[in-house]
Amino acid sequence: MHWEGEKRRRLRRLEEAIERGEVDGPAIPVLEAINALPDYCTTSSCSGRVIVLHEPEVGDKRRAEFLAKWHEPPVDVDRVREAVRRAPDEGITWLKAQPPLFHVLCRDLEAARRLRAVASEAGFKASSIRSIKDTKVVVEILGSERLETPVKVHGRETVREEAWPHLIDLCNRLLTRGHDRLKRLVRAVKGLKEDGE
């Protein structure tokens, strides 16, 4: 499909998803900044999140179940604990703080290189060109703010009572740090537009 047609189709789907409330708010300024540029089109996004995730077996993504999810701080200790208590006794339940993540379709390899460099300069050091296939080039913009810890294994909680506030405070700080980087990314992407003019 011709680039402009592909981009229009994807942006229509994004607008519909925003209207339905399916896009987390902190991601929207980044999506708008990237999609305003003629050589780029976002395909998926997450502004960063804290989740409680249950897996019947370690690594079983197909049957994994989200028990709670937050895209914005503050994440509340009691709400996290409640989600962990609700988790089934069989399997493993994780508390995860995940970094911002954006996949961007680029017009060509040179555009992809420019975006990856700008993202890296804005603090998204793990960003990379993820695929080059059938004239489609995808850049993954990925933050580094990450925490993963098992909090319940086969029915037994693994975190001491007094450690919970510290653990959730760390999750909140990681989420906030990721959001601060998003602001830097928006400024950097807007600078990319100015450079191209």
C-alpha positions as CSV (number, residue, x, y, z in Angstrom):
1,M,0.0,0.0,0.0
2,H,1.2,3.5,-0.8
3,W,2.7,5.2,2.3
4,E,0.2,8.1,2.6
5,G,-2.8,5.7,2.4
6,E,-1.2,3.3,4.9
7,K,-0.6,6.2,7.3
8,R,-4.1,7.6,6.9
9,R,-5.7,4.2,7.6
10,R,-3.6,3.7,10.8
11,L,-4.2,7.2,12.1
12,R,-8.0,6.7,11.6
13,R,-7.7,3.6,13.8
14,L,-5.7,5.5,16.4
15,E,-8.3,8.3,16.6
16,E,-11.0,5.7,17.1
17,A,-9.0,4.0,19.8
18,I,-8.5,7.4,21.6
19,E,-12.2,8.1,21.4
20,R,-13.0,4.7,23.0
21,G,-10.6,5.5,25.8
22,E,-8.2,2.6,24.8
23,V,-5.1,4.8,24.7
24,D,-3.4,5.8,27.9
25,G,-3.4,9.5,28.4
26,P,0.4,10.1,28.9
27,A,1.1,8.5,25.5
28,I,-1.1,10.8,23.5
29,P,1.3,13.8,23.3
30,V,4.1,11.5,22.0
31,L,1.7,9.9,19.5
32,E,0.6,13.4,18.2
33,A,4.2,14.6,17.9
34,I,5.4,11.5,16.0
35,N,2.3,11.3,13.7
36,A,2.6,15.0,12.8
37,L,5.8,14.1,10.9
38,P,5.3,13.0,7.3
39,D,7.8,10.1,7.5
40,Y,6.4,8.3,10.6
41,C,3.3,6.6,11.8
42,T,2.8,5.0,15.2
43,T,1.5,1.4,15.3
44,S,1.3,0.7,19.1
45,S,2.1,2.4,22.3
46,C,2.3,2.3,26.1
47,S,3.4,5.2,28.2
48,G,4.7,2.9,30.9
49,R,2.7,1.0,33.4
50,V,2.7,-0.9,36.7
51,I,0.9,-4.3,36.5
52,V,0.0,-7.2,38.7
53,L,0.2,-10.2,36.3
54,H,-0.7,-13.9,37.0
55,E,0.9,-16.7,35.0
56,P,-0.4,-20.3,35.6
57,E,3.2,-21.3,34.8
58,V,6.3,-19.2,34.4
59,G,6.5,-17.7,30.9
60,D,2.9,-18.8,29.9
61,K,2.0,-15.6,28.2
62,R,-1.0,-17.1,26.4
63,R,-2.8,-17.9,29.7
64,A,-1.5,-14.9,31.6
65,E,-4.1,-12.7,33.3
66,F,-3.8,-9.0,34.2
67,L,-5.1,-8.6,37.7
68,A,-4.5,-4.8,37.9
69,K,-2.9,-2.1,35.8
70,W,-1.9,1.5,36.3
71,H,-0.5,3.9,33.7
72,E,-0.2,6.9,36.0
73,P,1.1,7.4,39.5
74,P,0.4,7.2,42.3
75,V,-0.1,3.5,42.5
76,D,-1.7,2.6,45.8
77,V,-0.1,-0.1,48.0
78,D,-3.5,-1.3,49.3
79,R,-4.8,-1.7,45.8
80,V,-1.7,-3.7,44.7
81,R,-2.0,-5.9,47.7
82,E,-5.7,-6.5,47.1
83,A,-4.9,-7.6,43.5
84,V,-2.1,-10.0,44.7
85,R,-4.5,-11.5,47.3
86,R,-7.1,-12.2,44.5
87,A,-4.5,-14.1,42.5
88,P,-5.0,-17.8,42.1
89,D,-2.9,-20.0,44.4
90,E,-1.5,-22.1,41.5
91,G,1.2,-20.5,39.4
92,I,3.2,-17.3,39.9
93,T,2.0,-13.6,40.3
94,W,4.3,-10.8,39.3
95,L,4.5,-7.1,40.1
96,K,6.0,-5.3,37.2
97,A,6.9,-1.7,36.4
98,Q,7.3,-1.5,32.6
99,P,8.9,1.3,30.7
100,P,7.3,3.4,27.9
101,L,7.2,1.6,24.6
102,F,6.3,2.8,21.1
103,H,6.4,1.1,17.7
104,V,6.7,3.4,14.8
105,L,6.4,2.6,11.1
106,C,8.9,4.7,9.1
107,R,8.8,5.7,5.5
108,D,12.3,4.4,4.9
109,L,15.5,3.2,6.5
110,E,17.0,6.7,6.7
111,A,13.9,8.1,8.5
112,A,14.2,5.1,10.9
113,R,17.8,5.9,11.7
114,R,16.9,9.6,12.4
115,L,14.1,8.6,14.8
116,R,16.2,6.0,16.6
117,A,19.0,8.5,17.1
118,V,16.5,11.2,18.4
119,A,14.9,8.7,20.8
120,S,18.3,7.6,22.1
121,E,19.3,11.2,22.7
122,A,16.0,11.8,24.6
123,G,17.0,9.0,27.1
124,F,15.4,6.0,25.3
125,K,18.8,4.2,25.0
126,A,17.2,0.7,24.3
127,S,15.5,2.0,21.1
128,S,16.3,0.1,18.0
129,I,15.3,-0.6,14.4
130,R,13.2,-3.7,15.0
131,S,12.4,-4.9,11.5
132,I,13.0,-4.2,7.8
133,K,10.5,-6.2,5.7
134,D,8.8,-5.6,2.4
135,T,9.7,-1.9,2.4
136,K,8.4,-1.5,6.0
137,V,10.8,-0.3,8.6
138,V,9.8,-0.3,12.3
139,V,11.5,1.5,15.1
140,E,10.9,0.4,18.7
141,I,11.3,3.3,21.2
142,L,11.9,1.7,24.5
143,G,12.6,3.1,28.0
144,S,14.8,1.4,30.6
145,E,12.6,2.0,33.7
146,R,11.9,-1.6,34.6
147,L,11.2,-3.8,37.7
148,E,9.9,-7.4,37.8
149,T,9.5,-9.3,41.0
150,P,7.4,-12.4,41.9
151,V,5.0,-11.4,44.7
152,K,3.1,-14.7,45.1
153,V,4.3,-18.2,44.2
154,H,2.0,-21.2,44.6
155,G,-0.2,-19.4,47.1
156,R,2.5,-17.9,49.2
157,E,3.3,-14.2,49.2
158,T,7.1,-13.6,48.7
159,V,7.3,-9.9,49.9
160,R,7.5,-9.1,53.6
161,E,4.9,-6.9,55.0
162,E,7.2,-4.0,55.8
163,A,8.7,-4.1,52.3
164,W,5.5,-3.3,50.4
165,P,5.5,0.5,50.8
166,H,9.2,0.6,49.6
167,L,8.4,-1.6,46.6
168,I,5.4,0.4,45.5
169,D,7.3,3.7,46.1
170,L,10.0,2.4,43.7
171,C,7.3,1.5,41.1
172,N,5.9,5.0,41.4
173,R,9.3,6.5,40.9
174,L,10.0,4.4,37.8
175,L,6.6,5.3,36.3
176,T,7.3,9.0,37.0
177,R,10.7,8.8,35.5
178,G,9.4,7.2,32.4
179,H,6.8,10.0,32.0
180,D,9.5,12.6,32.4
181,R,11.4,11.0,29.6
182,L,8.2,11.1,27.5
183,K,8.3,14.9,27.7
184,R,11.9,14.9,26.6
185,L,10.9,12.7,23.7
186,V,8.2,15.0,22.6
187,R,10.6,17.9,22.5
188,A,13.2,15.9,20.6
189,V,10.7,14.7,18.0
190,K,9.5,18.3,17.5
191,G,13.2,19.2,17.0
192,L,13.3,16.5,14.3
193,K,10.5,18.3,12.5
194,E,12.4,21.6,12.6
195,D,15.6,19.9,11.4
196,G,13.7,18.5,8.4
197,E,12.1,21.8,7.4
